[in-house]
Amino acid sequence: MKQQNLLPGISLPAPRPSRPAETPPAPSPAAPAVPDTDTWSPQESLLHSAFVFEPAGTAAEPVLILGLDCAQPLREGLAPARLRLIEQADVLCGGRRLLAAFDDLPARQLPLTAPLEPVLTRISHLRAGGKKVVVLADGDPLFYGIGTTLLRQLGPEAVRILPGVSSLQQACARLGLPWHDVICLS
């Protein structure tokens, strides 16, 4: 873990001392289960953004950004190879509509919500922790999509993109227009 010099004048708290390995804490039968959440307090978010987490040992697997053809029902139009990639994921990230199509899979689901920064940081940490992260996107993730943002955040070596048909391609195909002459604005 490397500390970045992003927070001049702000001191980070000292790490908590760890317990000796010989005496693990005994589970309390009356203690309620702690829910698994992906929300961080503002202070935790600030502290997490001050560090770059690098995986120890082998290189972490790239985050896979998978473009889906949303013009038809999601699972029906999905190639078997792409469905296998989704089924092998430890974490599925995407819009709620896309995640709902795969809610029967055992992968942990991480919705893409605004603001994006905490979600992108969480994706980076999950990847660094050795999790297979698949980000589901509509169409081509590099056409005004999440792909550009993740490339900027994680770097090109940490991202693998399998695009789908973009919204521009779909619109031009339906209208019978060659799209190389179309002026595209976001």
N, C-alpha and C positions, 0 to 999 in steps of 0.2 A: 504494500500500500504506500503510495507516494502522496505527500501533502502538497497541494498546489498553493501558490502564494496569491490566492484570490481574496483573502480576507485580512488585509493588513490591519493591525491594531486589535484584532479579535482573537482572544486566546481560546483554544479548544479545551474542553474538559479533559482531565487526565483519565486514562482508561481505568475501568474498575478492576480491582484485584480479582484474579480468578481463584476458585476454590481448588484445593488439592485434589488430584485425580483419585486418590484412595477413598475419599469420603463423598460419594455422590449424594445429593440431597434426597431424602426419602419423600416419596409422593404423599401428599396429604389427601386423604379420602374426602374431606369436606371441601377442598378447594374447587371452585368452579373451573370448567375448561375455558382456556383463553381462546377466543375466536381468532382464526387466521385472517388478518385483514391486510390490505395493501395501502392503507392510509398512514401517512406520517405526519407528525406534528410539524408546525412551521420551523421550530428549532432543529428537529431531526433532519428536515429537508435541507436546511441551510448547512448543517454539518456534513450531510452526505454529499452535497454538491462541492464541498471543499476537498474531497478526496477522489482520486481515480483508483478504482479497484482493478487490480490485475490478477488473473487467475494464476494460482501456483501450479507448477509442474507443466503439464501439457497445455497446448494452446486451446482456448475455448472454441467451441463450434460456432460458426457464424449464425447470426439471427437470419432466419429465412423469411423473406417477405413474399407472400404468395398472392398473386393477382387472380381474382376469381371473376368468371363471366356472370355478371348479375342480371343479364337479360333473360335468363331462364332459371328454374328452381336450382338452388345451389348444388345440391348433391347429384342431381340428375345429369348436369352438364360437366361434372368433374371427371377428369381422366383418372383411371385407377392409380397411376403413379403419384398423382397429386394428392389423392385421398389417403394413400399410404403415408405420405409425408405429414399430413395432418394427424393421422392416427398415431404416429410415432412421437409426436410432440409431448413434452412435459408441460409446456405452457402455451396456450393459445391466446393471442391478443388480437383485438379488432373491435369494430363497431358492434354494438349490441345485437343488431339484426344478423350480422355475419356469425357471431358467436352462437346465437340461438339455433342456427342450423346444425351445430355440432355439440349441443349440450349433452348428448348421450355419451360422449367420449370421456375417458378418465382424466384427460388433461385439465390442469388448473386454468381457469379463464380469467383473463385480465382485460377489462374493457378499456378501449381508448376513449378517454374523456378529457374535456378541457378543464383546466390548463394541461397541456401535454407534458410539460417538464417533469412532474413527478412520475408519470407513467414511463417516460423515456428513461429516466434514471433507474426505475424499477426493472425495466427490460435489461439495461446494462448490468445491473447487479445479478439478475437471474442468470444471464449468460456467463458472467464471470464465475458464478457458483456451479457451472457445469450443466445447467438445464438446457434442453433443446427448446428454443423459443421459435414459434411460428407466428408471424404477424399476417393476419388476413386483411386483404385490401380489395376494393372494388376496381376491376379492370387493371390498368397499368399503374403500379405504385409510383412510377417516376413521372407520371403525367399529372402534375399538381396534386400529388398524393403523399402518403406517409413515407414512401421510399426516399424521397429527397431529404426529409427531416432526419430520418435514421442514418442516412449516409453522412450527413453533416455532424450528427451527434456521436456516432460510433466509429466512423471512418470506413472506407471501402473494403478494407480487409476483414471487417467484422460483420459484413452484411452480404447476403446472397439473395438475388432477386429473380423470381420467376414470374414475369409479367403475364397479365391476361389481356384481353381485348379492351382498349381504352374506350371511354365514352365518345371521343371524337371519331374513332374508327366505326363504332356502332352507329352513330348518327349519320355519318357519310354513307355507310353501306345501306341504311334504310332509305336515304334520299337519292341514292345512285350518283353521288358526287365523288370525284377523285379528291382525296383529302390533302394531297400535296400542294394544292392551290389555296387551301383554306387558311385564313388568318385566325389564329387561336389566341384568345385572351382568357385569363382566369376570371 
